[in-house]
């Protein structure tokens, strides 16, 4: 059965155009022209994807997104507008949009966006079945975490790893993008082949081409011997291009040519070599912004971005911090031959309260500092750097301020009630949501917002 796309737009020319285009791409089509039509169609015949216009006769499409995502968490929504601005795009994504298209619709971008939206929905369904069958996993490869965003990432890795399609990994610095790449390699068909990584931002532009493709002896000043580049070393395995948006634009052209025909030559050489590699790339920048700024070639972007995986920052999955802290404490104690076995409760509270701008990498550094500089069996708050302790003190002060005034701030009341519901439900989110009379999707977002731990 063909996947169905629900189009909500009050412009007749748009709906008619999509009614013509979508069946040719293999999709069924439902249409509507208002917010009322959207809710009616969702209740009567839920589609696989929604294309939602921003300006509707009875509402704003961006304003409708939170409720749509709350009622139908796995349903991807592509927002459509004739008045594209960066602000609208950012706000739509914040409120749950899967993608953003502008009028007039580019048929190529439409096809790509729909294909990825369907893949995303399928992965969400696999993740749901995965949870029902096996429960949440603590780790995948070298990654650790039980937060829903990590569980989705684990399921995506399991699905994507066996194929050879290019993968683009996005996420802030320190989130563990290289660990995702290594997990894809280890779980894929090329696991017995080499895994070669190169940081495009760490190597000067004038040397990066040689590092990637190699060079012949005498091809330039200082080339005293033949050098085998990353493509040759990764033959039969995986080549991980980290910080791809920092690659020189002229070198991107050469990389694109290799990806297109699978052949290249060393600098100063005439012999064509075959590159049998799987390409996994990563960036801590917004690739769409890099495109707009001319720092990333559009044709290369579409070559690399066949599958997109995103690693959430640590502040968006605070409930994983205690698990991560214990995991790395055990590892670092073995490395540095220390006897620490755990953390005081106040220490964990401080770690959870910290904003972690450097993400997991910063958390590891903080724990390692405490392990190396101290002795004992328990990590205490006094062993933490000042900025971590200050974050905890600020959170505690806000709570005390509410108690002293006799009125708790609304956010704190909500946080305490959610903690109480989770405690009474034994950490069962579904039961806690019923007690609080909210949806599970809403409760998951609030657990993430407040960095709560399901005990």
Secondary structure, 3 states (H helix, E strand, C coil): CCCEEEEECCCHHHHHHHHHHHHHCCCEEEEECCHHHHHHHHHHCCCCEEEEECEECCEEHHHHHHHHHHHCCCCEEEEEECCCCHHHHHHHHHCCCCEEEECCCCHHHHHHHHHHHHHHHHHHHHHHHHHHHHCCCCEECCEECCCHHHHHHHHHHHHHHCCCCCEEEECCCCCCHHHHHHHHHHCCCCCCCCEEEEECCCCCHHHHHHHHHCECCCCCCCCCCCECCHHHHCCCCEEEEECHHHCCHHHHHHHHHHHHHCEECCECCCCCEECCCEEEEEECCCHHHHHHCCCCCHHHHHHHCCEEEECCCHHHCHHHHHHHHHHHHHHHHHHHCCCCCEECHHHHHHHHHCCCCCHHHHHHHHHHHHHHHCCCCEECHHHCCHHHHHHHHHHHHHHHHHHHHCCCCHHHHHHHHHHHHHHHCCCCHHHHHHHHCCCHHHHHHHHHHHCCCCC
